[in-house]
Structures are given as structure tokens and as C-alpha cells.
Amino acid sequence: MRKRQWIVLSGFLCLCLFLSACAGGEEVPTATSEPTKTSEPTDEPNPTATLQPTDEPQPESEIEFPESGTALLSIPALDGNQIEIRITKPEGDGPFPALIGVAGGDGSFAFYSNIMADGLKGMGIVAVDFAPEGRLNSEGEDDHHGPVHQDDLKALVDFVSEQPFVQPDNIGILTYSYGLIMATGALSRYPDMPVAFLIDWEGPSSPGRDIMRGVENEEPWAIETILTLSVRTDMSREEMEAFVIHGGMISDEAYWADRDASLFIKDLPCPYLRVQFDEDHVQGTYKTHMMLVINAATEYSDQWTRLNDNPPNVIYTEENLADVHFHTYDEGEFRPMTVLPTADEVLLAYVDEMFFTRPYEE
């Protein structure tokens, strides 16, 4: 088992490096002359967009969409720094529903695959994603999904809701992995944001706290994550506790208090859908992080919640997980190089359901 997990996590690290390499080969058009910034690889998907518009960024008040339907522009964040955003609009004047994507890891531009980009456009949904402060050509310092990045998402939601081609009461958020931290932080701090629902693909409860818990309980996935990302074969307990991910040591309680979805989601102001595969892209078959998040939302937020296509508003325990439907990868195998495209196929079906069937209104 240990050897298999090492192979899976090593392959997953290759996925992160592969995506970073793809992003580095194609420069994003920007309004500044600063070089593109890169982020260190992490244990989570870090997709930087590879589908880029060819036109130059435009002033926010004059969005003119090229033939591709995708425009790249900059808008002011709450602190005044400029952040890059990308908008893909279906043909026509709308107004359309809009989906805002939040990337995982330390990444930017969540909707990097043709599956998601083309799927949303074909469904008549405006797709919006962005580079938070300190990433790519967005100004400021990287806050690793802390309060500053949460404010960036608030600024983006407000901007999107004001566009004439968007239905202001039909805006959803889709997060990948670590992106859940930014989204739940923003939604809990700004509950009046016009967000109709949140879809979360396998987000951690809190990366540092999750890994620290895993180290304390000697969970193989946590130890192998640290060893793989550290390019080490052995570490002492003290060295593991000093391991840094997303800008903070896993043992730094104050740091992770600003980055804890299981705390933020208690104040969630909108319906919540968790999408989970049987083998999590980071934590393997462990489901503790999933239960911490969805159970907190179900118990405290007073909102509709659901895990995959299971019954809504359920509290999950180790005892009832055997009766839960989880998605699986082809032939039941977790394959690092295809995890995100496979997940996008599943996510598109849920996006369609949340926008057009609206099960949370039943």
C-alpha cells in the first residue's frame, strides 16, 4: 500500500509540474510589461490557463469580445491592486447565468481545459476566472487564499454581477481543491454577495491542519505528501511539523485560522454541493476532510447541502460512508495525468443541474 501511494503522489506532483510547464510556454497577454510570475508546486492541482485570448487586455468599462468569445482584462481589487480576469461569453446579448472559477493549489485561471471552457459556453453560461493578487500579472503579493485573496474574489463577484450580459441573481462559484478556502472565506465575510450556489471539487478543510492531523495520526497520505513535496525519503516529526505549504508551516495555527473552510462554511449564505471521487486527488481514500466541511455546512449554515447525487442535508460518519455514492475514475483507478479532465466531465453535469434544475429550491 505504501509503495502504491508513493507512486500516486509522485505522479500527482508530476501533474502539477506538467501544468506549470504548459503555462510557462504561453505568456498571458497583460496590460503591464512585468514578467509572468510563477508559483512553487504544491500537493494540489495548480492549473494555469492554457486557453488564452489573443487580444490585448481592455479597460473594464469597455468589454469587447473577440470572435473567440473570450476577453482578458484587469479590474481593481478591494485594495486597489489590479487583478487579471478572463471572461468567456456565449454568442448573443444575454443575459446569461455566470460561473466563477477558483483555481486550486497556488494557481490561476481555473477553467484551463477545453472540456470545461467549451462546455460552459455551449450551455449558455458565462465563464469567469482570474489570477489572484501576486500571481501571473496581477499586482500585489501572493496571499495564498487568505483574506486578501478572499477580497479579490469579492471584487470579482461584484464586477460580474454588474455586467449587462449577466443575470445578477444567477451567479455560481466552482472551486477546485484549495480554491474552496478562498471561496468559503469570501462568502462568510461577505454574505450579501450575489452568489446563487457553491460547487466544491474535493476541497480540503484546511491544508495545513489536514496534513498536521495526518502526521499526528500517522496517516500515510500526509507523510507521503510531505516527503514527496520535500523530495526527501525520511523526516523527523519535528521536521514534518515545520513543513511549509501554501505559505505557512502546517503547525502554525494562527496562519491556518485564516484558511479553514470547515470554519468559514458554518456561515455559508448559499446552497453547497460537494463533488467527491472515491479516491481523493490528494488525501486518497481518507474522507475526514470532506466530512469536516460538509457536516459543518449542513449542521450550522441552515443551507441546502449535498454530496454528489446522494440525498441532501446528510451528516456523514465513518459508519455510513459505505452507503454513499462516490464518483470513480476510469476502471476505478486514480490516474494523476487525467484527474482534472475527468473531474470536469462530472462537474459540468452538476453545473447544469445547479443552474437549470435548481434542486436546492425543491
Order of alpha helices (4+ residues) and beta strands (2+ residues): alpha-beta-beta-beta-alpha-beta-alpha-beta-alpha-beta-alpha-alpha-alpha-beta-beta-alpha-alpha-beta-alpha-beta-alpha
